[in-house]
């Protein structure tokens, strides 16, 4: 079960996600979608990677003593520093404050691993030391975001992101941490809820501001309703299956855990997209209606596909059930070209996907029950 400290940790990390979302809205609304998405991907990786490392570590080594709590609070301070630097990173490619916040978080994580190594033996101790060493070495590489020319920083990010993700694979070659599937599934689920909640909050603020400044309630109601249906459907689709039973092997858990970068990032981007659609509807965004619609439909389609690929497909029975989410993602993408009806249409398609999936699951369960009853009777 997630501890109060873990829940507090998650809430503070969402502050940084919200800041990145605000900057993404500004970039897309100003017509700089490509640059904005790239910057968002970089900031989100730093936030997500630090969160994920702590989550898996806490599942194996959380003893909730005073020192553990203090070091965890230091990590929270680090993400708040990182959040403070996101605006500068977006607008001026100045990563100094972001880098400093990341250093604070990662040094705290290295300290946790060194502490775990102290109380371990043999292969487990080697594993913990490899984690600590890998984290510290990667921090040296990340300094390239501060000292190298602006044109080289995207390449620094790409190389170091790959290096960071290789650390667990190398560290756990001979020994695997004893994480708990139920706890990991709960932690990821709770973070998904928090991210979706932040999406609703951001969209609500955008609609409220637009109504107050432009008196455009009639134009914004369809966007608000469609956005709400998308977020409700996103929640339903993620939590309709109990994923912890699938997290048994290291290979499955690595793929599932790493793949959540796309799930979390796309879920958070939906809120930013709704804000862009609202700004375009009231004439504040310098982009076309199609581009504003894509800001909602593209992350929604990506969310549906990644949830299906990493999460839902293991529990689907038959071709019809398997096709529901991929086909829905395709239809949501097609909604992009419906003009000012794109967001409400995408919301209706998402809601229909939930209804279709629920109906197909109920029919399959009914057939299975009838078959079992007939077998028992014979």
N, C-alpha and C positions, 0 to 999 in steps of 0.2 A: 504493500500500500504506500502511496506517495506521502512523504512527510510534509509538515508545514513549511520547513526550510526549502524543500524542493518546489513547492507551489509558489513561495515567495521568489525564488530564483527564476521561475518561468515568467512571472508577472513583470519582473524587472527587465528580462530579456525582450519582452514584447515592446517595451518602451523604445528600444533601439530599432525594432522592426517598424514601429509606427513612424519613427523619424525617417527611415529609409523610404517608406511609402510616401511620405509627404514630398520628398525630393523627386521621387519617380513621377508623381502627379505633375509637378512643376515642369519637369523635363518633357514629358509626353505632351502636355497641354501647350507647350511652347514650340512643338514641332521637332523636338530632338529625341525621338523615341529610341533610336538605335543606341545613342550615347547613354541615354537614361537607363535603358535596360542593362547595358554592360556595367555601368556603375552600380546599379541595384544588385546585380548578380554578385559583384565583388563584395559589397558591404554585407549582403545577406549571407554569403559563405562564411565570413568571419564570425557573424552572430551564431549561425546554425552550427558551425563546427565546434565552437566553444561550448555551446549548449549540449550538443550530442556527446562530446567527450565526458563532460561532467555527468550526464545521465547514465551512461554505461558504467562509469567508475563508481557512482553512488550505488548502483544496483549490486555491485560486488563488494565494496569496501566501506560503505557508510556505517560508521560506529556511533555517529551523532554525539561525539564528545565535544568538549569546548574547543579544542584546536581545529577539529574538522569544521565546526561551525564558523570559526573565525576565518579560516582560509576560504570557505565558501562565500562568506560576505565580502572578502577581498575580490573574488571573481565577479560578484555583483557590482562592486565599485568599478571594476574594469569595464564592464559592458556599458555602464552609465557614462564613463569617459569616452568610450567609443561612440556612443550615441551623440555626444556633444560635438564630435568631429565630423559627423556624416555630411552636414551641409557644406563644409569646406571641401570635403572630398569630392562631392558632386559638382560644385560650382567652379572650384579652382584647382581640382586634382591635387589638393594638399592633403596628404595622408598622415601627417605627423601625429595629430590627436587620435585618429583612428588606430594608427600603429601603436601608440602609447597605451591605449585602452586594451588592445589585443595582447600586448606584452604583459600587462598586469594580469589579465585572465590566464594566459598560458604559463606564466611563472608560478602562479598559484596552483595550476594543474600539475606542473612538474613537481612542486613541493608535495602535493598529495601522493604522487606516484613514488617519490623517494621515501615518504613515510610508510607507504605500503611495502616497499622493498625491505625496510628495516625489520618488519615483523614476519617476513616470508623466508622460505628456504629454497635452495636448488633452482629448479626450473621456474617456479613462480617468482623468485627474486630476480632472476635474469629477465623475465618478462617485464616486471615493473621498472627495472633499470633501463631497459630498452625504450620503454614508453617515455620515461623522464628524459633520456638522452635525445630521443627523436624530437620531442617537443622543443627542447632547448636549441637543437641544431636548426630546426625550422625557423625559430625566431630570428636567427642570424640571416637566413634567406629573406624573410619578410622585410628586413631593413632596406632591401632594394626599392621598396615602394617610397621610401623617403629620400634616398641618396641618388638614385638613378634618374635619368631624364624622363620626362612625362611620356614620351613615345614608347619607352621600354616597359612601362609599368603594367600594361595589360599582359605582356609576356611573363613578367615576374609573377603576377597573380596566377596565371595558368600553370607555370612550373611549380610554384609553391603549393597550390591547391592539390596537385597530384602528389607532391611529396608528403603533404600532411596526411592524405588519405592512405598512403602506403605505410605510415608508421604503425597503425594497428596490425596490418597484415604481417609486417616484419616482427613486431614485438610478440605476437601470439603464435609464432611458428611452432614452438615446442610446448607451449602451455597456454590454455584458454581460460580467460577469467570466468568465474562462476556467477555470471549474471542470471537473473530470474525472468523467465519469459512473461509471467503475469505482470511483474513490476515494469518491465520495459514497455510492454503493450499499453499499460495504463499511463506511463509517462508520456509516450508519444501521443496517445489519445487526448490527454489533458492539454498538451501543447497545441494540438490541432484545434481544440475547443477555444483556447485562448486566442489563437490567431484568427479564427473565424469571428470571434467576438470583437476583436479589434477591427476587423473588416466592417462589421455592422456599425460600430461606433464611428469610424472614419466616414462612412457613407452617410450616416445620419447627420453628422456635423456639416458635411458638404451640402446636403439638401436643405438643412435649416438655414445656413448662410445664404444660399441662393434664393430661397423664398423671402427672407428678410430684405435682401438687397434688390431683388429684381421682380418680386411678386409674380413668380412663374410657376405657381403650384400646379396648374393643369399640364404643363410640359414636363414637370418633374415627377408627378405621381406614377406614370407608367415605368419610368426608370427605377424609382424607389421600389415599386411592387416587383418588377422583374429581378432587381438585385436581391431583394429579400428571398424570393423563390430560389434563386441560385444558391444563396448561402444556406438556406434551410435544406435544400437538396444535397449540397456538399456535406453537411453534417450527417444526414441520413445515410448517404451512400458509404461514408467512411465507417460508421459505427454499426452497420447492419450485420457485420460478421465478426466473430470472436477470433482475432488474429493470433493470440498467444499460442494456440495449438500448432501454428505453423513455424514458430520460432524455436526450433529444436537444434539445428546444426549451425556451426559457425558460418558456413557458406550462405545459408539462407538468411541468417540474421544480418550479415554484413551487407548483402544486397538490399535487404529491406530497410535497414537503418540508413545506408547511404542514399538510397532512392528517395527518402523523405525530404531531401533537400528540395526536390522538384515539387513535392506535395505541399510543403510549408510555404515555399516561395510563391507558387501559383495561387495558393489560398489567400496569402497576404496581398498578392497583386490584384485579385478580384476587387478588393476594396478600393485600391488605387484607381482601377479602371472605372469603377462606378463614379468616383469623384471626377475623373476626366470627362465621362459622359455627361455629368451634371454641368460641369463648366462649359462644355460645348453647347449644351442645350440653352444656356443663358447668354451665349455669345462671348464668354471669357477666354475660351481656348482658341488658339490659332491653328486649328486643324480641321479636317473635313469630318462630316458625320460618320463616314465609313471608318476613318482612323479612330475616332472616339469609340465607336462600337467595337472595333477590334481590341481596344484596351480592356474590354470586359470579356468578350467571347474567346479570345486566344488563351488567357490564363484559365478560364473556365474549362475549355476543351483540354488543356494540358493537365489540369487537375483530374478530370474524369479519366483520362488515359493512364496517368501514373497510379491513381488509386486502383484502377482495374489491374494494371500490370503487376503491381507490388502487393496488392492487398486482397482484392475481391475475387480474382479469377480462380483462386484455389478452392473457392466454396461454391462455384457455379456448376450446375449439372445440365449438360446438354448444350447444343449449339445456340439455341434461342437465348438462354441466360447469359452465355458468354458474349453474345453480340450486343447486349443492351447498352453497356457503357461505351464501347468503341463507336457504335452507330450514333449514340447520343452526342459524343464528342464531335463527330462529323457534322451532325445537324446543327449543333451550336455554332460551329465554324461557319456554316452556310448562313446563319442568322446575321452575320456581320454585314451582309449586303442588303439588309431590309430597311436601311435608313434609320429614322427615329423610332422605328418599331423593333429594332434589333435586340435591345436589352430585355423588354418584356417577352419577346418571342423566345429568347434564350432561357429565360426563367420558366416559361411554360414547357419548353422541351425538357429541361432538367427535372421539373416536377412530374412530367409524364414518364420519364425514365424511372423515377422512384416508384410510381404506380405500377408500371409494367413489370419491373423487377420483383416487387412485392407480390403481384398476382402470379407470376411464373413460379416463384418460390412456394407459394401456397398450394398451387396445383401439383407441383412435384411432391410436396410433403403429403398431400392428400392421396396421390397415387401410391406412394410408398406405404402409407398407413393401410390402404385397402389391400395391397399385396401382402403385408404382414398379417393382416386379419385373415385373409384367405389361406395363407400358409398355416397359421395356427389352427384354423377350423379343420383343415385336411389332416 
